């Protein structure tokens, strides 16, 4: 059974269709990247997985738990699913270490010492353990995002969701964050990542989902998908994102 | 100009102004002995003839209790304002609109003088506390509401994604960030409340300004007594400001650190 099982999910804002009949199965240890133009519904889909956004049709199951807006469902699902946001969303009034120990201490009921030891190990994993006593405002964007990854890891999630994790970073910092995500994914962490970084998708993903206007248009291994896009939408998207598809000869 | 030099010159200016004030008082030939004699009463070190506390002690009691009640009322009202329940929202906005839209003195008199007409007789202290709490609660509610809504949405989402409970989210994530924005205007409100507490003298309570006036009238020492009262209010306000500043530093941790370096220049 897939770890994340999205079946025929749809969502509307009034008249507007945000997601239509989206299905996606993410197996344990899979590395899935979702890409697509802005407004394609890819972030919304991600937010439906941990219940940050409700959906109206179809079903999403995480490790066998149906995702609904019921508190019991949300509690179970969020214990399994970590999320990293585009704008980091670190708690600015807490130190890096406190950011990483708050949830383990209050949700997993770890002691302060246990939470601290675990947090330092997770921070070390993304190479920011030296910043444990700093406040988020004292860190660079790349460092903040790596702390956010460590914070999510501290809950021992079975799957990590990344919502455009590098979109608010300066170009020089994109790499350190992508490297951290790649290291995690390669160590077996199940990852579902929404990103514009097609080169990263190429490097990391074993499965790429291309979405447009709320629907999955194409999916497949990145080599195959990017080398031979079948749909006009994907061809247009690849051209815009400067990853020219073969056969496309256009001004650059 | 360096920050230290600036601060030193500010201190110097203050000292100079204080010196001028003292000189002015001496020039007027004020009866300092009279002030010293009455000071323990003004401060409330002695109980009033009816055995109740008086003077600055009563002022502080009224202000302190009203602060606590106003906070409780304001928090409920702010939650009502943020609620999707139309009744809660309606009650909260109705209350805030009435108490912000009418003078405090009229409210005091309604509670103390008009309510007995319909059979509701409240003591002077109770009336004063109710009027001050409800009036300031209405203003404070707005301050609290805007503080809470100023916390970015992403903070709620990050807390939710981590699986934090509602209580943990409210108290450990949202409240500390909201308080950073709430403390300065709330501090200003409490200082203003300290001074408005003099309105309870309308109901015959012997608080600081009432005592000062009576002593002044009794022996025509107006300048001495009113000046002494003003000075006591001033010192109390400064104490409030210091507390406010401490809280600002406390809740500004992590966020102010960057401002602090750019601020001085």
Boltz contact constraints between the chains, C-beta under 6 A:
constraints:
  - contact:
      token1: [A, 50]
      token2: [B, 161]
      max_distance: 6.0
  - contact:
      token1: [A, 52]
      token2: [B, 157]
      max_distance: 6.0
  - contact:
      token1: [A, 78]
      token2: [B, 163]
      max_distance: 6.0
  - contact:
      token1: [A, 79]
      token2: [B, 163]
      max_distance: 6.0
  - contact:
      token1: [A, 83]
      token2: [B, 161]
      max_distance: 6.0
  - contact:
      token1: [A, 87]
      token2: [B, 154]
      max_distance: 6.0
  - contact:
      token1: [A, 89]
      token2: [B, 154]
      max_distance: 6.0
  - contact:
      token1: [A, 89]
      token2: [B, 158]
      max_distance: 6.0
  - contact:
      token1: [A, 91]
      token2: [B, 173]
      max_distance: 6.0
  - contact:
      token1: [A, 92]
      token2: [B, 254]
      max_distance: 6.0
  - contact:
      token1: [A, 92]
      token2: [B, 255]
      max_distance: 6.0
  - contact:
      token1: [A, 93]
      token2: [B, 176]
      max_distance: 6.0
  - contact:
      token1: [A, 93]
      token2: [B, 177]
      max_distance: 6.0
  - contact:
      token1: [A, 93]
      token2: [B, 254]
      max_distance: 6.0
  - contact:
      token1: [A, 103]
      token2: [B, 162]
      max_distance: 6.0
  - contact:
      token1: [A, 103]
      token2: [B, 164]
      max_distance: 6.0
  - contact:
      token1: [A, 106]
      token2: [B, 168]
      max_distance: 6.0
  - contact:
      token1: [A, 107]
      token2: [B, 163]
      max_distance: 6.0
  - contact:
      token1: [A, 135]
      token2: [B, 254]
      max_distance: 6.0
  - contact:
      token1: [A, 135]
      token2: [B, 257]
      max_distance: 6.0
  - contact:
      token1: [A, 137]
      token2: [B, 254]
      max_distance: 6.0
  - contact:
      token1: [A, 137]
      token2: [B, 257]
      max_distance: 6.0
  - contact:
      token1: [A, 137]
      token2: [B, 258]
      max_distance: 6.0
